[in-house]
Amino acid sequence: MTNHEDLVLLYTGTEINANVLKEILEDNQIGALIKNSLKSGLVAGFGGGYSEAEAQLFVTQKHLEKAKQLLEEFLKSLEKN
């Protein structure tokens, strides 16, 4: 991945879904970064939110269009279950 300035928010949801989506993206040669405020706060030594806090998944601007297509397919697969 490149500079954090190139990162664009792709998805906000549960950490489980964010991790699954990250794996899908990486399988398609798209790097991704997950940010979880709760975990960040706990590591820093103070509360970061609540246990159901959502994770944010970022990709580079360069890969955004392909990532959006993969996200759409992923969300459709969740609806079927």
C-alpha positions as CSV (number, residue, x, y, z in Angstrom):
1,M,0.0,0.0,0.0
2,T,1.1,3.6,-0.5
3,N,0.7,6.8,1.5
4,H,-2.2,6.9,3.9
5,E,-3.3,10.0,2.0
6,D,-4.2,7.7,-0.9
7,L,-6.5,5.6,1.2
8,V,-10.3,5.7,0.7
9,L,-12.9,4.3,3.0
10,L,-14.6,1.3,1.2
11,Y,-16.6,-0.4,4.0
12,T,-17.8,0.1,7.6
13,G,-19.2,-2.9,9.4
14,T,-18.4,-5.7,11.8
15,E,-14.8,-6.7,12.2
16,I,-15.6,-10.2,11.0
17,N,-17.1,-9.0,7.7
18,A,-14.2,-6.5,7.3
19,N,-11.7,-9.3,7.7
20,V,-13.5,-11.5,5.2
21,L,-13.7,-8.7,2.7
22,K,-10.0,-7.9,3.3
23,E,-9.1,-11.5,2.4
24,I,-11.3,-11.3,-0.8
25,L,-9.6,-8.0,-1.8
26,E,-6.1,-9.4,-1.1
27,D,-6.9,-12.5,-3.2
28,N,-7.6,-10.1,-6.0
29,Q,-4.2,-8.3,-5.5
30,I,-5.8,-5.3,-3.7
31,G,-4.2,-4.2,-0.5
32,A,-6.5,-3.2,2.3
33,L,-6.2,-1.7,5.8
34,I,-8.7,-2.3,8.6
35,K,-9.1,0.3,11.4
36,N,-10.9,-0.6,14.5
37,S,-11.4,2.2,17.1
38,L,-12.1,-0.1,20.0
39,K,-8.9,-2.1,19.6
40,S,-6.9,1.1,19.0
41,G,-8.2,2.6,22.2
42,L,-7.5,-0.5,24.2
43,V,-3.9,-0.8,23.0
44,A,-3.4,2.9,23.9
45,G,-4.6,2.2,27.4
46,F,-8.0,3.9,27.3
47,G,-11.5,2.8,26.3
48,G,-12.1,3.0,22.6
49,G,-15.9,2.6,22.4
50,Y,-18.2,-0.3,22.9
51,S,-17.9,-4.0,22.1
52,E,-20.0,-3.8,18.9
53,A,-17.8,-1.0,17.5
54,E,-17.5,-1.2,13.8
55,A,-14.4,-1.7,11.8
56,Q,-13.5,0.5,8.8
57,L,-11.8,-1.0,5.7
58,F,-9.7,1.2,3.5
59,V,-8.2,0.7,0.0
60,T,-6.1,2.9,-2.3
61,Q,-7.8,5.2,-4.7
62,K,-6.1,3.3,-7.5
63,H,-8.0,0.1,-6.7
64,L,-11.3,1.7,-5.6
65,E,-13.4,0.8,-8.6
66,K,-12.4,-2.9,-8.6
67,A,-12.8,-3.0,-4.8
68,K,-16.3,-1.6,-5.1
69,Q,-17.3,-4.4,-7.5
70,L,-15.9,-7.0,-5.1
71,L,-17.7,-5.3,-2.2
72,E,-21.0,-5.5,-4.1
73,E,-20.5,-9.2,-4.7
74,F,-19.6,-9.8,-1.1
75,L,-22.7,-7.9,0.2
76,K,-24.9,-9.9,-2.2
77,S,-23.5,-13.1,-0.9
78,L,-24.5,-12.0,2.7
79,E,-28.0,-11.4,1.6
80,K,-28.4,-14.9,0.2
81,N,-27.5,-16.4,3.6
